[in-house]
Amino acid sequence: MENKAHALMAGIFTIVLLIAAALIAMWFNRDRVERVPYEIATTLSVPGLNPQAGVRYRGLDVGRVDEVLFDPEKPGQILIRFSVTKDTPITKSTFATLSYQGVTGLAYVQLDDTGKDPTLLPSSKNNVARIGLRPGLLDMLQLRGLAILKQTEEVAEKLNTFLSDENQKSMLAAFTDVSEAADKIATIPDQLQPALAQLPELTRNANSMVVSLNRLSDDATLLTGNLNEVATRLNAPDGPIASIGGAVDSVGSAASVVEYQAVPLINDTRTTVRALNRSLENFNQRPQSILFGSAAPPPGPGEPGFQAP
């Protein structure tokens, strides 16, 4: 009986000793750091985020996630409650995103600040402040995945259209035309070879022509000088042009005198010629007038011998 009592006491003592050791270990290992609670309310998905996940502020470990649960007041919204050290500079412009650790797929909360409002954001257990959650890389891929797929389909359709049988024939025909054009271009140097062989002679002829033009220019310059000298002499006060002007003036005076004296003589000559013409006309009509004289004119109205027609 005494052996059983001793065994029972030993067992109880062992259990109490283990419990005490566990409590002492928990006492020494407890987190004595004062933390401030915050929470995140979001409708985005939070894959890989679990309680006790880390919270980092620009890469520095500042806290941990306490719990992840659904918002009882708003269906479809998720609440992420976490706590950070008291000295963490959480401001009104601080925001959160989800980041992932390597290839494990485990998520953690990444805090950052835009710096627009440096006012600290107060929070307490009775009044927990909320921080906005921005889409992370996976969320951006999910949001833009449909647009990317649509653009990929459009590119694939355009590529299929571009590589259609008809376009392939057109491209092959274009390549054939280019090849033929290249062959024709390759024959151009052979065709130009005779012309290139004549270029030295053409160059010599051109040089000779330039020399001739230079000589012609010199001769023209000399001729221009001679013409200028002749013009100077002609325009001199005692030159030929002045003499010709005086002669012209003399001829004009003589012409005036002749006109003044010849005009009356010309008028008399005209009168005489007209009378002579009348006499010749009468002679042609009445040749007998030379012998018998001119006939009397027929009597007019009221004169003796007048007969009315």
C-alpha positions in Angstrom: 0.0 0.0 0.0 2.9 2.3 0.9 4.6 1.6 -2.5 1.5 2.6 -4.4 1.2 5.8 -2.4 4.8 6.7 -3.1 4.3 6.0 -6.8 1.2 8.2 -6.9 3.1 11.0 -5.2 6.0 10.7 -7.6 3.7 10.8 -10.6 1.9 13.9 -9.3 5.2 15.6 -8.5 6.4 14.9 -12.0 3.3 16.3 -13.6 3.4 19.4 -11.5 7.1 19.8 -12.3 6.4 19.6 -16.0 3.6 22.1 -15.8 5.8 24.5 -13.8 8.6 24.2 -16.3 6.2 24.9 -19.2 4.8 28.0 -17.4 8.3 29.2 -16.6 9.3 28.8 -20.3 6.2 30.6 -21.4 6.9 33.4 -18.9 10.5 33.9 -20.2 9.5 33.6 -23.9 6.5 35.9 -23.8 6.5 39.0 -26.1 7.0 42.0 -23.9 7.0 44.5 -26.8 4.1 46.9 -26.7 2.2 46.7 -29.9 -0.5 48.9 -31.5 -3.5 47.2 -33.3 -4.6 48.1 -36.8 -6.8 46.4 -39.3 -7.3 46.2 -43.1 -10.7 46.0 -44.7 -10.7 44.8 -48.3 -12.7 43.1 -51.0 -9.6 41.8 -52.7 -8.5 38.2 -52.4 -5.8 37.4 -49.9 -4.3 34.0 -50.9 -1.5 32.7 -48.8 -2.1 35.1 -45.8 -2.4 33.3 -42.5 -2.4 34.4 -38.8 1.1 35.0 -37.4 2.2 36.1 -40.9 4.8 38.9 -40.8 4.1 42.6 -41.1 6.9 44.7 -42.7 7.3 48.4 -43.1 9.4 49.1 -46.2 11.2 45.8 -45.6 11.6 46.1 -41.8 9.8 43.5 -39.6 7.5 45.6 -37.4 4.7 43.1 -36.4 2.5 40.2 -37.2 -1.0 39.3 -38.4 -3.3 38.5 -35.5 -6.3 37.1 -37.4 -8.0 37.0 -40.8 -11.8 36.9 -40.9 -14.9 38.0 -42.7 -16.4 41.3 -41.9 -19.7 40.6 -40.1 -21.1 44.0 -41.0 -20.4 43.9 -44.7 -20.7 40.6 -46.7 -17.8 39.9 -49.0 -15.4 42.1 -47.2 -12.3 40.6 -45.4 -10.8 42.0 -42.2 -7.1 41.6 -41.6 -6.2 42.5 -38.0 -2.5 43.0 -37.2 -0.4 44.7 -34.6 2.9 46.6 -35.0 5.4 48.0 -32.7 4.6 51.3 -31.0 7.4 53.2 -32.8 6.2 52.3 -36.3 5.4 55.5 -38.2 1.9 54.7 -39.3 0.4 57.9 -40.9 -2.8 58.8 -42.7 -1.0 58.3 -46.0 0.2 54.8 -45.1 -1.1 51.9 -47.3 -0.7 48.1 -47.4 -0.1 45.6 -50.1 0.4 41.8 -50.1 3.8 40.4 -50.9 5.0 36.9 -51.1 8.1 35.1 -49.8 10.0 33.6 -52.7 8.5 30.4 -54.1 6.7 29.3 -50.9 3.6 31.2 -51.7 3.3 32.5 -48.1 2.1 36.1 -48.0 2.9 38.9 -45.6 1.7 42.4 -45.2 3.9 45.1 -46.7 3.3 48.7 -45.4 4.5 51.8 -47.3 3.8 55.5 -47.2 3.2 58.0 -50.0 4.3 60.9 -47.8 1.3 63.1 -48.8 0.0 63.4 -45.2 2.6 62.9 -42.4 0.0 63.1 -39.7 0.3 60.0 -37.4 -2.7 57.7 -37.4 -3.8 56.9 -33.8 -5.2 53.5 -33.0 -6.1 51.5 -29.8 -7.9 48.3 -28.8 -11.1 50.2 -28.3 -10.9 52.2 -31.6 -8.9 50.3 -34.1 -7.7 52.4 -37.1 -8.1 51.0 -40.7 -5.5 51.1 -43.4 -6.3 50.7 -47.1 -5.1 47.7 -49.0 -3.9 48.3 -52.6 -3.8 45.6 -55.3 -0.6 43.6 -55.3 1.2 42.1 -58.3 -1.2 39.1 -58.5 -4.2 41.3 -58.1 -3.0 43.5 -61.0 -2.5 40.4 -63.1 -6.0 39.3 -62.3 -7.5 42.6 -63.1 -5.6 43.0 -66.3 -5.6 39.4 -67.3 -8.8 39.7 -69.3 -7.4 42.7 -71.2 -4.1 41.0 -71.9 -5.9 37.9 -73.1 -8.1 40.0 -75.4 -5.1 41.8 -76.9 -3.4 38.4 -77.3 -6.4 37.1 -79.2 -6.4 40.2 -81.4 -2.7 39.8 -82.2 -3.3 36.2 -83.0 -6.1 37.0 -85.4 -4.1 39.7 -87.1 -1.1 37.3 -87.4 -3.4 34.6 -88.9 -4.8 37.2 -91.4 -1.2 38.3 -92.2 -0.1 34.7 -92.8 -3.2 33.7 -94.8 -2.7 31.9 -98.1 -3.5 34.9 -100.2 -1.0 37.1 -98.3 1.6 34.4 -98.6 1.2 34.3 -102.3 1.5 38.1 -102.4 4.7 38.1 -100.3 6.2 35.3 -102.5 5.3 37.4 -105.6 6.9 40.5 -104.0 10.1 38.5 -103.2 10.1 37.3 -106.8 9.8 40.9 -108.1 12.6 42.0 -105.8 14.8 39.2 -107.1 14.1 40.1 -110.7 14.8 43.8 -110.0 18.1 42.8 -108.3 19.0 40.8 -111.4 18.3 43.7 -113.6 20.2 46.1 -111.4 23.2 43.6 -111.5 23.3 44.1 -115.3 23.5 47.9 -115.1 27.3 48.0 -114.5 27.9 46.0 -117.6 25.7 48.4 -119.6 27.4 51.5 -118.1 30.9 50.2 -118.8 31.1 51.7 -122.4 30.0 55.0 -121.1 32.5 54.9 -118.3 35.2 54.1 -120.8 34.4 57.3 -122.7 34.4 59.5 -119.6 38.2 60.3 -119.9 37.7 61.6 -123.5 34.6 63.5 -122.5 36.6 65.0 -119.6 39.3 66.1 -122.0 36.7 67.6 -124.4 35.1 69.4 -121.5 38.5 70.8 -120.5 39.1 72.0 -124.1 35.6 73.6 -124.2 36.3 75.4 -120.9 39.6 76.7 -122.4 37.8 77.9 -125.5 35.1 79.6 -123.4 37.7 81.4 -121.4 39.3 82.6 -124.6 35.9 83.7 -126.0 35.3 85.5 -122.7 38.6 87.3 -123.0 37.8 88.3 -126.6 34.3 89.5 -125.6 35.9 91.6 -122.8 38.3 93.1 -125.3 35.5 93.8 -127.8 33.4 95.4 -125.1 36.2 97.7 -124.2 36.6 98.7 -127.9 32.9 99.3 -128.2 32.9 101.5 -125.1 35.8 103.5 -126.6 33.9 103.9 -129.9 30.8 105.0 -128.1 32.8 107.5 -126.1 34.2 109.0 -129.2 30.8 109.1 -130.9 29.2 110.8 -128.0 32.0 113.4 -127.7 30.8 117.1 -128.2 32.8 117.4 -131.4 32.1 113.8 -132.5 30.3 112.4 -135.5 26.9 112.2 -133.8 27.1 116.0 -133.0 28.0 116.7 -136.7 25.2 114.5 -137.9 22.7 116.4 -135.7 23.8 119.7 -137.2 23.5 118.4 -140.7 20.0 117.1 -139.9 19.0 120.6 -138.6 20.3 122.2 -141.9 18.4 119.7 -144.0 15.3 120.5 -142.0 15.6 124.2 -142.6 16.2 123.6 -146.4 13.1 121.4 -146.5 11.0 124.1 -144.9 12.1 126.7 -147.5 11.4 124.3 -150.4 8.0 123.5 -148.9 7.2 127.2 -148.6 8.1 128.0 -152.2 6.9 124.8 -153.8 3.4 124.6 -152.4 1.9 127.4 -154.6 3.6 126.0 -157.7 2.1 122.6 -156.9 -1.4 124.1 -156.5 -1.1 125.8 -159.9 0.1 122.7 -161.5 -2.8 120.7 -160.2 -5.3 123.3 -161.6 -3.7 123.2 -165.0 -3.7 119.4 -165.0 -7.4 119.4 -164.2 -8.2 121.8 -167.0 -6.1 119.8 -169.4 -8.0 116.7 -168.4 -11.3 118.3 -169.1 -10.2 119.5 -172.5 -8.9 116.1 -173.4 -12.2 114.6 -172.3 -14.2 117.0 -174.4 -11.9 116.3 -177.4 -12.5 112.6 -177.0 -16.3 113.1 -176.9 -16.5 115.8 -179.7 -13.5 115.7 -182.0 -15.3 118.2 -184.3 -15.1 120.8 -181.7 -11.6 121.6 -182.9 -13.1 122.8 -186.2 -16.6 124.0 -185.2 -15.9 125.0 -181.6 -17.6 123.8 -178.5 -21.4 123.2 -178.8 -23.7 125.4 -176.8 -25.1 123.8 -173.7 -28.7 122.6 -174.0 -31.4 125.1 -172.9 -32.5 124.8 -169.4 -36.1 125.2 -167.9 -37.6 128.6 -169.0 -35.1 129.1 -171.8 -36.2 129.1 -175.5 -36.0 125.7 -177.1 -36.4 123.8 -173.7 -38.3 120.6 -174.1 -39.5 118.7 -171.0 -38.5 115.0 -171.0 
